[in-house]
């Protein structure tokens, strides 16, 4: 019962190619069964007035049976008639038109459903608009039009000429409209399927990117843990590893990106930066954050900033060979715009000759820009590196065109 009740729920059909073809099957069945419904009331009168009653009833029965059969087949197959069925359908319509003058009185050929043949032919033309072969469709339409001229014969009075011409044009116009309807709707379904496939691929890539961003710092910390070092350094690394472990768990549980406990929808900027600096005390970090006291930023920005700053300092530890790192926070009043600058006095690099790794490209630049923050990177060989994060992105906040995609050196990814 559930399958039968769901058969006619057109509004619930998926907007896919299969869904559209199924909707076409409903359309086809509706047109064909509707034609039979028009034919039924006139059958008794038509048989009584026909020159050959048995021949009339045979033609009427063939038309009704074909219409019902096509409707059932399309509903079962969940798609409109194929080429073979359409050719047979057109053939029957042509045969009924040619036999029409033999089973109908001349005065019954227009304006009544006792002459069911033209109406039946029109239903075939409309529902055959979905035939994929253009040659089959055009040839069949031409054949029906010629057979309709034969159906008219030579007994049509001059007063009915305009009606006859109008009927032929109706065949052509309805055929073109139906063809356009089927073709355009199928194209919409194809585009919808392509868009869904593209969206799924983009979602997969985004999830892959998020996984890389989430795991990058943790992998770098674990690599450092495998190297030789004193107990103090290893203790600090263990603390950082625990932070990254909690972040990875949040990601795997689907809670990554939520606001920290007690922070609500925003987080303190100084507290966020301070937490990261404390984890890298071995780098001799000089933090000047007093100007940002009381300043709060959206929790999503705070999380991205914490991860990015951690990635920057990790790379300084591994690659920059710096003696000192200065972290300075500046706030512009009264707008409340802020600028965070991280400068190390390490080996630096030439931005024009190196390429960006995952840590800089995604964890730092990519994530911060996605959160609406501006990022600038300035470096030179032997002069250290400066990373600037601004609350209001602008052209001056970002590195020149060639520099961003080529940065690596002091910010190279950990293996």
QUIHU-V176169 format. One record per residue. N is the residue number from 1. RES is the residue in one small letter. PSI is psi as a letter, one per 40 degrees, with the letter a starting at -180 (* if undefined). OMEGA is omega in radians with two decimals (none if undefined). D_CENTER is the distance of its C-alpha to the mean C-alpha in whole Angstrom. Layout:
((N RES PSI OMEGA D_CENTER) (N RES PSI OMEGA D_CENTER))
This chain:
((1 x d -3.12 34) (2 x d 3.12 30) (3 x d 3.12 29) (4 x d -3.13 31) (5 x d 3.13 30) (6 x e -3.07 26) (7 x d -3.01 27) (8 x e 3.13 26) (9 x g -3.07 24) (10 x d -3.10 22) (11 x d -3.12 20) (12 x e 3.13 19) (13 x i 3.10 17) (14 x i 3.13 14) (15 x f 3.12 12) (16 x i 3.11 12) (17 x d 3.10 14) (18 x d 3.12 17) (19 x d 3.12 16) (20 x d 3.11 17) (21 x d 3.10 20) (22 x d 3.07 21) (23 x d 3.08 21) (24 x d 3.12 23) (25 x d 3.07 26) (26 x d 3.13 26) (27 x d -3.13 27) (28 x d -3.14 29) (29 x d 3.14 31) (30 x d 3.14 31) (31 x d -3.07 33) (32 x d 3.12 35) (33 x d 3.04 36) (34 x d 3.09 37) (35 x d 3.10 39) (36 x d 3.12 41) (37 x d 3.07 42) (38 x d -3.09 43) (39 x d -3.01 45) (40 x d -3.06 47) (41 x d -3.05 49) (42 x e -3.02 51) (43 x d -3.11 51) (44 x d 3.12 55) (45 x d -3.13 56) (46 x d 3.13 55) (47 x d -3.13 56) (48 x d -3.06 60) (49 x e -3.09 60) (50 x i 3.07 59) (51 x d 3.13 61) (52 x g -3.03 60) (53 x d -3.10 59) (54 x d 3.12 58) (55 x d 3.11 56) (56 x d -3.12 54) (57 x d 3.11 53) (58 x d 3.11 52) (59 x d 3.14 50) (60 x d 3.14 49) (61 x d 3.12 48) (62 x d 3.13 46) (63 x d -3.12 44) (64 x d -3.13 43) (65 x d 3.13 43) (66 x d -3.14 40) (67 x d 3.13 38) (68 x d -3.13 38) (69 x d 3.12 38) (70 x d 3.13 35) (71 x d -3.13 33) (72 x d -3.12 34) (73 x d -3.12 32) (74 x d 3.13 29) (75 x d 3.13 29) (76 x d -3.13 30) (77 x e 3.14 27) (78 x f 3.07 24) (79 x i -3.12 24) (80 x i -3.10 26) (81 x i 3.07 30) (82 x a -3.06 29) (83 x d -3.08 32) (84 x d -3.14 35) (85 x d -3.13 35) (86 x d 3.11 34) (87 x d 3.11 37) (88 x d 3.12 39) (89 x d 3.08 38) (90 x d 3.13 39) (91 x d 3.10 42) (92 x d 3.12 43) (93 x d 3.12 42) (94 x d -3.13 45) (95 x d -3.14 47) (96 x d 3.10 48) (97 x d -3.12 48) (98 x d 3.14 51) (99 x e -3.10 52) (100 x d -3.13 52) (101 x d -3.12 55) (102 x d -3.05 57) (103 x e -3.13 56) (104 x i 2.99 56) (105 x i -3.09 58) (106 x d -3.09 58) (107 x e -3.14 58) (108 x e -3.03 55) (109 x e -3.12 52) (110 x i 2.89 51) (111 x e 3.13 50) (112 x i 3.14 50) (113 x e 2.94 48) (114 x d 2.99 51) (115 x g -3.05 50) (116 x e -2.99 46) (117 x d 3.12 46) (118 x d 3.11 44) (119 x d 3.10 42) (120 x d 3.12 41) (121 x d 3.13 40) (122 x d 3.12 38) (123 x d 3.09 36) (124 x d -3.13 36) (125 x d -3.11 35) (126 x d -3.06 32) (127 x e 3.11 30) (128 x e 3.11 31) (129 x e -3.13 28) (130 x e 3.10 26) (131 x h -3.04 28) (132 x d -3.14 26) (133 x h -3.12 29) (134 x d -3.13 30) (135 x d 3.11 34) (136 x d -3.12 34) (137 x d -3.11 33) (138 x d 3.13 35) (139 x d 3.13 38) (140 x d 3.09 38) (141 x d 3.11 38) (142 x d -3.13 41) (143 x d 3.12 43) (144 x d 3.14 42) (145 x d 3.11 43) (146 x d 3.14 46) (147 x d 3.08 47) (148 x d 3.06 47) (149 x d 3.07 49) (150 x d 3.11 52) (151 x d 3.13 51) (152 x d 3.12 52) (153 x a -3.12 55) (154 x e -3.05 58) (155 x e -3.11 59) (156 x h -3.13 57) (157 x i -3.11 59) (158 x d -3.14 58) (159 x e -3.14 57) (160 x e -3.10 54) (161 x d -3.12 53) (162 x d 3.10 50) (163 x d 3.13 49) (164 x d 3.12 49) (165 x d 3.12 47) (166 x d 3.12 45) (167 x d 3.11 44) (168 x d 3.11 43) (169 x d 3.09 41) (170 x d 3.08 39) (171 x d -3.07 38) (172 x d -3.10 37) (173 x d -3.14 35) (174 x d 3.12 33) (175 x d 3.14 32) (176 x d 3.14 31) (177 x d 3.14 29) (178 x d 3.12 28) (179 x d 3.13 27) (180 x d -3.14 25) (181 x d 3.14 23) (182 x d -3.08 22) (183 x d -3.10 21) (184 x d 3.14 19) (185 x d 3.08 17) (186 x d 3.11 16) (187 x d 3.08 15) (188 x d 3.14 13) (189 x d 3.11 12) (190 x d 3.13 11) (191 x d 3.12 9) (192 x d 3.10 7) (193 x d 3.13 7) (194 x d -3.14 7) (195 x d 3.11 3) (196 x d 3.11 3) (197 x d 3.11 6) (198 x d 3.12 6) (199 x d 3.12 4) (200 x d 3.12 7) (201 x d 3.11 9) (202 x d 3.10 9) (203 x d 3.10 10) (204 x d 3.14 12) (205 x d 3.13 14) (206 x d 3.11 14) (207 x d 3.09 16) (208 x d 3.11 18) (209 x d 3.13 19) (210 x d 3.11 20) (211 x d 3.12 22) (212 x d 3.13 24) (213 x d -3.08 24) (214 x d -3.05 26) (215 x e -2.97 28) (216 x d -3.09 29) (217 x d 3.12 32) (218 x d 3.11 33) (219 x d 3.14 33) (220 x d 3.13 35) (221 x d 3.13 38) (222 x d 3.09 38) (223 x d 3.13 39) (224 x d 3.13 42) (225 x d -3.14 43) (226 x e -3.11 44) (227 x i 3.12 46) (228 x i 3.10 50) (229 x i 3.13 50) (230 x i -3.07 53) (231 x d -3.13 53) (232 x d 3.13 52) (233 x d -3.13 49) (234 x d 3.11 47) (235 x d 3.10 48) (236 x d -3.14 46) (237 x d 3.10 43) (238 x d 3.09 43) (239 x d 3.10 42) (240 x d 3.12 39) (241 x d 3.11 38) (242 x d 3.09 38) (243 x d -3.14 36) (244 x d 3.11 34) (245 x d 3.10 34) (246 x d 3.14 33) (247 x d 3.10 30) (248 x d 3.12 29) (249 x d 3.11 30) (250 x d 3.12 28) (251 x d -3.12 25) (252 x d 3.11 25) (253 x e 3.14 26) (254 x e 3.14 23) (255 x e 3.13 25) (256 x h -3.13 25) (257 x e 3.11 24) (258 x i 3.14 26) (259 x i 3.09 29) (260 x i -3.13 33) (261 x h 3.09 35) (262 x e -3.09 37) (263 x e -3.11 35) (264 x a -3.09 33) (265 x e -3.13 30) (266 x i -3.13 32) (267 x i 3.10 34) (268 x h -3.10 37) (269 x d -3.13 37) (270 x d 3.14 40) (271 x d -3.13 40) (272 x d -3.13 37) (273 x d -3.12 38) (274 x d 3.13 42) (275 x d -3.13 40) (276 x d -3.12 39) (277 x d 3.13 42) (278 x d -3.14 44) (279 x e -3.11 42) (280 x f -3.13 43) (281 x d -3.13 47) (282 x e -3.14 48) (283 x e -3.08 47) (284 x f -3.12 49) (285 x h 3.06 46) (286 x h -3.05 48) (287 x h 3.08 46) (288 x g -2.97 47) (289 x e -3.00 44) (290 x d -3.08 47) (291 x e -3.12 45) (292 x e -3.13 42) (293 x h 3.14 44) (294 x e -3.13 42) (295 x h -3.14 39) (296 x i 3.14 36) (297 x i 3.11 33) (298 x i -3.08 29) (299 x d 3.14 29) (300 x d 3.08 26) (301 x d -3.14 27) (302 x d -3.14 31) (303 x d 3.12 29) (304 x d 3.14 27) (305 x d 3.12 31) (306 x d -3.14 32) (307 x d -3.12 30) (308 x d 3.13 31) (309 x d 3.07 34) (310 x d 3.12 35) (311 x d 3.11 33) (312 x d -3.10 35) (313 x d 3.04 39) (314 x d 3.14 38) (315 x d 3.05 38) (316 x d -3.14 41) (317 x d -3.01 43) (318 x d -2.91 42) (319 x d -2.92 42) (320 x d -3.09 43) (321 x f -3.08 47) (322 x i 3.05 47) (323 x d -3.06 50) (324 x i 3.06 49) (325 x h 3.13 45) (326 x h 3.09 45) (327 x h -3.05 43) (328 x h 3.11 43) (329 x h 3.14 42) (330 x h -3.12 42) (331 x h 3.11 42) (332 x h 3.10 42) (333 x i 0.03 44) (334 x e -3.05 43) (335 x d -3.10 39) (336 x e 3.07 39) (337 x i -3.09 37) (338 x i 3.11 37) (339 x h 3.11 38) (340 x h -3.12 38) (341 x h 3.09 40) (342 x h -3.11 40) (343 x h 3.03 43) (344 x i -3.13 44) (345 x f -3.09 47) (346 x a -3.01 46) (347 x d -3.12 46) (348 x a -3.13 43) (349 x i 3.12 41) (350 x h -3.08 41) (351 x d -3.08 37) (352 x e -3.02 37) (353 x e 3.14 38) (354 x i -3.09 36) (355 x i -3.09 32) (356 x h 3.03 30) (357 x a -3.08 30) (358 x d -3.09 27) (359 x d -3.13 29) (360 x d -3.04 30) (361 x d -3.04 26) (362 x d -3.05 24) (363 x d -3.10 26) (364 x c -3.03 28) (365 x d -3.05 27) (366 x d -3.08 23) (367 x d -3.12 23) (368 x d 3.11 26) (369 x d 3.10 24) (370 x d 3.11 21) (371 x e 3.06 23) (372 x e 3.14 25) (373 x i 3.08 28) (374 x i -3.11 29) (375 x h 3.06 31) (376 x i -3.13 33) (377 x h 3.12 35) (378 x h -3.14 39) (379 x i 3.06 41) (380 x i -3.11 44) (381 x h 3.12 46) (382 x e -3.09 48) (383 x e 3.10 47) (384 x a -3.07 45) (385 x i 3.10 41) (386 x h 3.06 40) (387 x h -3.10 37) (388 x h 3.09 36) (389 x h -3.12 33) (390 x i 3.13 33) (391 x d 3.14 32) (392 x h -3.10 31) (393 x i 3.09 29) (394 x i -3.10 31) (395 x d -3.09 32) (396 x e -3.08 35) (397 x e -3.04 33) (398 x i 3.14 31) (399 x i 3.10 33) (400 x i -3.04 33) (401 x d -3.06 31) (402 x d -2.99 32) (403 x d -3.02 33) (404 x d -3.10 30) (405 x e -3.07 28) (406 x e -3.10 32) (407 x h 3.01 33) (408 x c 3.06 35) (409 x b -3.05 38) (410 x e 3.14 39) (411 x f 3.14 36) (412 x i 3.13 35) (413 x i 2.99 33) (414 x i -3.13 35) (415 x * none 35))
